[in-house]
Amino acid sequence: MDTEITRNSNDILMKCMAENFKDKTLAFFGLPTARIVGLSPAALPAIEARETRTDTVFLLEDQTLLHLEFQTTVSKEDMKRFLLYDARITNRENQAWIINTAVIYSGNIQEAPELLDCGSILYRVTNVYMKDYDGDAEYKRLQQKTEVGESLDDEDLIKLVFLPLMKSRSPIEEQAVQSLELARRLKDEKQRVFAMSGIIVVTDKHLSEEYKRHLLEVLKMTQIEQWIREEGREEGRKKSREEIARAALKEGAEVEFVVKITGLDKQTVLKLKEKLN
């Protein structure tokens, strides 16, 4: 399995995680927000040739947005990036959302800035430090509950998702693999899907290619792997249809004809034609 599959199927993993985050909060991490009701799209309109995808944006019950970022390093440039993300979210949604951004720092980070003063713009985030949580003790506790077949409550599940970011004697890569192995042993399929998808989403951009391969190996023979493979096949079929559409448009074919022969929707074909022009 190619490690690219993680990035190509990020949306499907996010949906798995978000579906199970409904009606939960992150209050025990010091984020006393309203309950989560859904996921807001993370892809943002590109203004510059930079990363234009946030880590996670949840829609809350009180109609505000919770923007989460997962960090293993500290940089002033990151604060600027978060500020741009929030500005783009507001622009994309075309309404005055109240956005609260929380930065979840891995166990190796002791402190980080919460305020970015740009004169007329004063930007503030809430920092959550995983150093305050003993990852090794939490892993042992969750492992014991799993081994005896005891079900995990909501707090246990969320802690399992964030376990790789907690303070530990092991590096984040090893914590991620161990956490995923533990999640795979959960008897309840809904809990298993939630925990596994969440762990991958939280750790994806912090792992080396080698460890991503480890995670993908752990995913084998699970429902998530089937979804990812199906998503990959569908993406491949769509790309093939788009190549046919581009070739037909270059030869002067009408949009309606291209829609008919490729099965693509009219809007997609019009966008392809616009790019060619």
N, C-alpha and C positions, 0 to 999 in steps of 0.2 A: 504494500500500500504506500502510495506517495504521500509525503508530509504535506504537500500542497492541498490535499483533500481537506485538511483542517480549515484552511483559509477559505477555500471555495465553498465549504459547507458551514461557514460560521453562522449564517442566518438560521439554518435548521437547528443548530445547537442552541442558539439564543432562544428560539421559540420553545424548545424542550425545557430549558431552564425557566424562562419567563412564565410558562403555563403553570409551573409548579410553585412559583413565587407568589402567585395570586393570593390575596388575603393575608399575606405575611408582612412583617416589618423587620427592620434591622435595628430595633431599639436596643438590644443587648450589646450592640457595637457602638452605642452612643449616638445613634441616629434615630431619634424619636419621631419618625415621620408618620404620615397617614398610611393606611394599608395600601399595598401594591395591587393595582387592578389590571395592569397589562404592560406591554413593552412598546416603547416609542421607537420608530426606525432609527438605526444608528448611522446610516449612510448620510453624509452631509453634502450640500452643494459645494463644489470645488471652486475656491477663489484663487488658490495658489496651487502649484504642483507639489503638494505635500500630502501627508496622511489626512484623509478626510472621513475617518470613521472613529467614533467614540468607542469606549469600552462597552458601557451599558447605559441605557436611558430608560427608566421606568416611569410609567404614568401612574400617579397615585390617586387615591380615592377622592382627595380634595381638589382634583384637577390641577395639581402642580406636577412638575417633573423632577425626578431624582436622577442626576447624572453621576454615575460612578466611574472612577478611574482607578486602575490597579497599578501601583508603582513599586519598583525595586530600587529606584535611584531618585535623587533629589536634584532638581535643576530649576532655575528661574525661567528658562525657556519653556519648561513644561507648564508653568503657570500661565504663560502667554498663550500656549497652545490650548489650554482648557478654556481660557477667556474667549478665544476665537471660536471654539466649538460651541460654547453657549450662545454667542452672538449669531452663529449660523443656524442653530436650532431655532432661535426666535425668528429668524428670517425665513426659514423653511416652513415653519408652521403657520406663518402669516397671521399670528395673533400674539398678544402680549402674555406669554407663558411666564409663570414664576418658576424659575429653575434654581434648584439647590444642588450644588456640586460637592461631592464628598470624594476625597482621595484616600484610598486604602493602601497604606504603605506596608511592605513586607517586614518580617521580623528583624531584619538587619538595619532598619532605619530608626534612629533615635528621635530626630526632630526634623521639621520641614516648615517652610513658610506657609502662612494661611492668608496673607494679604499681599496683593499686588497693587501698588499705588502708581497710577499712570496720569496723575493730575486730575483731569475731569472725570476719569474712570477710576473707581475704587472697587477692585474685584476681590471677593473673599470666598474661600472654600472652607470646608470642614475636614480636618485631617483625622483619620482613624489609624491607629498604630497597632499592627499585629504583634509588636514586641510585648504588648501587655497580655498576650495569650500564649500559654505554654503548649506549643504544638505537639511535643512528644507526649505530654501527659494526656492531652485531648485524644491523640491517636490511640493510645493504650486504652483509654476509657471506652472509646467508640468501638475499638476492636473487640473488647470483652463483651460488650452488649451484642455485637453482631454474632460472635461465636456461640453464644447461648440462645440465639434466635430471638432476642428481645428487640421489639420494634423501636425505631428512633422517632423522637418527637420532632416538631418543626425546628426547634433550636439546635438539636443534634444535627439535623440535615444541613442547616445553613453553616454550622461550624465545620462539618465535613467538607463542604464546598470550599470554604476559605482556609482549610487546614494547611495547604501548601504554602500559604503566605505567613503563617504564624511563626513565632520564634522557635527555632529547633537547632539541634546539633547537626542535622542533615541539611544539605543544600536544597533549594527549592525544587530542583529537578527530581531528586530522589523522593521528596515529600509528595510531589505530584503523582508519581508512579505508585507509591504506596497507598495514597488516598484513593486512587482510581481502582486499585486492586480491592481495597476494602469496600468501595461503593459497589463493585461488581458482585460482591457476595450478599448484598442485601436481598432478602426474599421478596419484598414488595416491589413489583415491576415499576410502579409509578415513582417510588422513592429512588429506585436504582437509576432510572432514566434522568431524573432531576439531578441527583448527585453527580453522575458521570458527566452529563452535559455541562453542568455548572463548573466542575473542576477544570475541564478543558477550556471553557470560555475565560475563566479567571486567570489561568496560567499561560495561555497560548503564546502571547507575545514575549514572554519571559523565558521561554525554553529554547534550547539549542535544537538543531535538526535531529541530532542523535536521540534526544529524549522525546521529541515528538514522535519518532518512530516507535519508541517504547510505549508511549500512550496509545498509539494506533494498534499496536500488538495486543494490548490489554482489551481494546474495544472489539476484537474479533469475536464473532459468534454472538454478538449482542444485537438488540433491536436498533440501537443507534447506528451501528455499522451498516445495517441494511438500509436505513434511511439515507445515510451519507452516500452509499454506493448508488442508490436510486437517484439521488440528487445529482451525482456526478454524471450518470448516464444521460439524464434529462438535459443537463447543461451541455454535454457533448452533442446531443441531437439538435439542440437549439442553435449551437454554433454552426453545425453543418447546414441547417436551414438558412441561417443568416448569410453564409458564404454563397449559397445558391441564389439568394435574393440579391446580393450585391452584384453577382455576375449578370443576372437578368436585367437589373436596373442599368448597368453599364451598357448593355446592348439596346437600351431604349424601351424595355418592356414597361407596360402600364402598371401602376400600383395595384389595381384590382386583380390583374393577372398574376402578379407576384404573390399576392395574398393567397390566391387560389392554389398555386402550385407548391407553395412552401408550407401553408398552414399557419404562418405567422399572423399575428393580429395587424390590422391596418396601421395602427399607431407606430408599431415597431418598424414596419416597412417604410413609413414616411420619415422616420428618424434616420434610417439607413440611407434613404435617398438624399436627405438634407446633408448628411455627412459627406456623401459622394460629391454633391454640388459645391 
